[in-house]
Amino acid sequence: MKKKNNSETPLIVFSTDPNFKTSADDEVIQTLPPEQQLLRMTLETKHRAGKKVTLLVGFIGAEEDMIELGKKLKNFCGTGGAAKDGEIILQGDHREKVRGWLTKNRYKVK
């Protein structure tokens, strides 16, 4: 029986080629400055037991920078949420507050 691979355990690759590179070596993502970011904001209730969430997608950059932006927005709105899988989720309908904060900090919002 084949053992399932957890996403936390890395796959080990061995090569005798001195110029061999794994795909993980090439994954250096540069975060765009706020002026070049175009974030799409929606209000969503699907798959959330009828609860409303403000959803931001389209952030281009490192995961750590997206998490930091999510923390700033959650703190500003005084609400919970998460930043994962390329999305920033804020609990509740905070579209106007978030739009104001993002435009004040030079982000473009649709």
C-alpha positions in Angstrom: 0.0 0.0 0.0 1.3 3.4 -1.0 1.9 5.9 1.8 0.3 9.3 1.3 2.7 12.3 1.3 1.9 15.1 3.7 2.4 18.6 2.4 4.6 19.4 5.3 7.2 16.7 4.6 9.4 17.7 1.6 10.1 15.2 -1.1 13.8 14.4 -1.3 15.6 14.6 -4.6 19.1 13.4 -5.2 21.2 14.3 -8.3 24.8 13.9 -9.2 24.5 16.9 -11.6 26.3 19.9 -9.9 23.9 22.4 -11.9 20.7 20.6 -10.8 18.1 23.0 -9.3 14.7 22.1 -7.8 11.6 24.1 -8.6 11.7 25.4 -5.0 14.9 27.3 -5.8 13.1 29.4 -8.4 10.2 30.4 -6.3 11.4 33.8 -5.1 8.3 36.1 -5.4 8.8 39.8 -5.3 6.0 41.8 -3.8 4.7 44.6 -6.0 4.5 48.1 -4.4 1.0 49.2 -3.4 0.7 51.5 -6.5 0.9 48.5 -8.8 -1.4 46.2 -6.8 -4.9 45.7 -8.1 -7.1 44.0 -5.5 -10.6 42.8 -6.2 -13.0 43.1 -3.3 -16.3 41.1 -3.1 -18.9 40.3 -0.4 -19.4 36.5 -0.2 -21.8 34.3 1.8 -21.4 31.0 -0.1 -20.2 28.0 2.0 -20.1 30.1 5.1 -23.4 29.2 6.8 -25.0 32.4 5.6 -22.4 34.6 7.3 -21.0 37.5 5.3 -17.3 37.9 4.6 -15.4 40.6 2.7 -13.0 38.9 0.3 -9.9 40.4 -1.2 -8.1 38.6 -4.1 -5.4 39.5 -6.5 -2.5 40.3 -4.2 0.8 39.7 -6.0 3.8 39.0 -3.8 5.1 37.0 -0.9 2.8 35.1 1.4 4.3 36.9 4.4 3.4 40.3 3.0 -0.1 39.2 2.2 -0.5 38.0 5.8 0.9 41.3 7.1 -1.7 43.2 5.0 -4.4 41.0 6.3 -3.4 41.7 9.9 -3.4 45.5 9.3 -6.9 45.3 7.7 -8.3 43.1 10.5 -6.9 45.4 13.1 -8.3 48.5 11.3 -11.8 46.9 11.0 -11.7 45.4 14.5 -12.8 42.0 13.2 -11.5 38.5 12.6 -10.4 36.8 9.4 -7.6 35.0 7.7 -5.0 35.5 4.9 -4.3 32.2 3.1 -4.4 30.6 -0.4 -4.0 34.0 -2.1 -7.1 35.5 -0.4 -7.6 37.9 2.5 -10.9 37.1 4.3 -12.5 39.6 6.8 -15.5 38.5 8.8 -18.5 40.8 8.1 -19.4 43.4 5.6 -16.5 45.9 5.7 -16.3 46.9 2.1 -16.5 50.7 2.6 -13.9 50.7 5.5 -11.5 48.5 3.6 -11.9 50.5 0.3 -11.1 53.7 2.2 -8.1 52.2 4.0 -6.6 50.6 0.9 -7.0 53.8 -1.3 -5.5 55.8 1.5 -2.5 53.5 1.5 -2.2 53.7 -2.4 -3.7 50.3 -3.3 -6.0 50.1 -6.3 -9.4 48.4 -5.5 -12.1 47.1 -7.8 
